[in-house]
Amino acid sequence: MSVRPGVRLGVDVGTVRVGVALCDPSGILATPHATLRRTWPDAEITDDDVAQIVALGVERQVVEIIVGLPRSLSGGEGPSAQAARQYASELAHRVAPVDVRLVDERLTSVSAHRALRDSGVAGRRQREVVDQAAAVLILQAALDEERSSGRPPGELVQRQKRRRPKTKDGRR
């Protein structure tokens, strides 16, 4: 089987930082790109972390964005998974018509920490790059899944139509 051609962007959503990875145009190998400070949805700025990901997607002409969905070991979804879903939904709205997909990312941060420790990266330095490493694991798993199944990985995030707020007299 093969992977659809085109650059994909992988995202590991944390509460403080967001890890970003990219793959090559052939969709074979994921590599780390950046760690962003998490500012959305709290920031009242236009250059929030979601906007930075959107800009990177445009610059690299990505065909798809893969966001990690942190399920529990039992497969359930807690607050972190709901936060990732909200983040992916906002991203999908801003990058349309590019697809955003959610993929299971159980234990990617644990695996990323272990890999960094095993490669000799010190504890303080790990914090700076662990989110990127987790994003690489998320994206690489998605690419490998597509290669083995022949189907796009994970779950497509549906774009929500945004409604205009009601005016004082109740009209939109």
C-alpha positions in Angstrom: 0.0 0.0 0.0 1.1 3.6 -0.3 0.5 7.0 1.3 -1.2 9.8 -0.6 1.5 12.3 -1.6 1.9 15.7 0.0 3.3 17.3 3.1 1.4 16.6 6.3 1.7 18.5 9.6 1.5 16.7 13.0 0.3 18.4 16.2 0.7 17.4 19.8 -1.6 19.7 21.8 -0.6 20.3 25.4 -1.9 22.7 28.0 1.4 24.8 28.0 3.1 23.9 24.7 2.1 22.6 21.2 4.6 20.3 19.4 4.7 20.5 15.6 6.2 18.0 13.1 6.2 17.8 9.3 6.7 15.0 6.9 8.4 14.9 3.5 6.3 15.4 0.3 6.3 11.6 -0.2 4.6 11.1 3.2 7.3 8.7 4.4 9.2 10.3 7.2 8.0 12.7 10.0 10.5 15.2 11.4 10.4 17.7 14.3 9.7 21.3 13.4 8.8 23.5 16.4 7.5 23.9 19.9 4.9 26.7 20.2 3.7 28.4 23.4 0.1 27.5 23.8 -1.9 30.7 23.7 -5.3 29.7 22.2 -8.1 30.2 23.3 -6.9 32.4 26.2 -5.0 35.0 24.1 -6.6 38.0 22.7 -4.1 38.2 20.0 -4.2 37.4 16.3 -0.9 35.6 16.3 -1.9 32.7 18.6 -0.5 29.2 18.3 -3.3 28.1 16.0 -2.6 31.0 13.6 1.1 30.0 13.6 0.2 26.5 12.6 -2.2 27.8 9.9 0.6 30.0 8.5 3.0 27.1 8.5 0.4 25.0 6.7 0.0 27.6 4.0 3.8 28.1 3.7 4.5 24.3 3.3 1.3 23.7 1.3 0.2 20.9 3.6 -2.5 18.5 2.4 -3.6 17.4 5.8 -3.1 18.2 9.5 -2.9 15.3 12.0 -3.8 16.2 15.7 -3.1 13.7 18.5 -6.1 12.6 20.5 -5.0 11.7 24.0 -7.3 8.8 25.0 -7.0 7.0 28.3 -5.5 3.5 28.3 -9.1 2.1 28.4 -9.9 4.1 25.2 -12.1 6.7 27.0 -11.8 10.4 26.6 -11.2 12.8 29.4 -10.6 16.5 29.7 -7.3 16.4 27.6 -9.1 14.6 24.8 -11.9 17.1 24.8 -9.4 20.0 24.7 -7.6 18.3 21.7 -11.0 18.0 20.0 -11.8 21.7 20.5 -8.3 22.6 19.3 -8.7 20.4 16.2 -12.1 21.9 15.5 -10.7 25.5 15.7 -7.8 24.4 13.4 -10.2 22.8 10.9 -12.2 26.0 10.8 -9.1 28.1 10.1 -7.4 25.9 7.5 -10.4 24.9 5.4 -10.5 23.3 2.9 -7.4 21.4 4.2 -8.6 18.3 6.2 -7.8 17.9 9.9 -7.8 14.4 11.4 -7.6 13.2 15.0 -5.5 10.1 15.7 -5.1 8.1 18.9 -1.9 9.2 20.6 -1.9 7.1 23.7 1.4 7.1 25.4 3.2 9.2 22.8 4.5 11.7 25.4 5.8 8.8 27.5 7.5 7.3 24.5 8.9 10.6 23.5 10.4 11.2 27.0 11.8 7.7 27.0 13.4 8.1 23.5 14.9 11.4 24.5 16.3 10.0 27.7 17.7 7.0 26.0 19.4 9.3 23.4 21.1 11.3 26.2 19.0 14.4 26.2 19.1 15.9 29.6 15.9 16.6 31.7 15.7 20.4 31.2 16.4 20.1 27.5 13.8 17.4 27.2 11.0 19.8 28.1 12.0 22.0 25.2 11.8 19.2 22.6 9.5 16.5 24.0 6.4 18.1 22.4 8.1 18.1 19.0 9.1 14.4 19.6 5.5 13.5 20.5 4.3 15.3 17.4 6.7 13.3 15.3 5.4 10.0 16.9 1.8 11.1 16.2 2.5 12.0 12.6 4.7 8.9 11.9 2.1 6.6 13.3 -0.6 8.2 11.1 1.7 7.8 8.0 2.4 4.2 8.9 -1.3 3.4 9.5 -2.2 4.9 6.1 0.6 2.9 4.4 -0.6 -0.4 5.9 -4.3 0.1 5.5 -4.5 2.2 2.3 -7.0 4.6 4.1 -6.5 8.0 5.7 -5.8 7.6 9.4 -8.0 8.4 12.3 -11.1 10.5 12.4 -11.9 13.4 10.1 -12.7 16.6 12.1 -16.0 18.1 10.8 -15.9 21.8 10.2 -18.6 23.5 12.3 -20.4 26.4 10.6 -19.9 29.5 12.7 -23.1 31.4 13.3 -23.2 35.1 13.6 -24.0 36.3 17.1 -27.5 37.5 17.7 -28.0 41.3 17.8 -29.9 43.0 20.7 -33.2 42.6 18.9 -32.6 38.8 18.4 -31.7 38.8 14.7 -28.6 37.4 13.2 
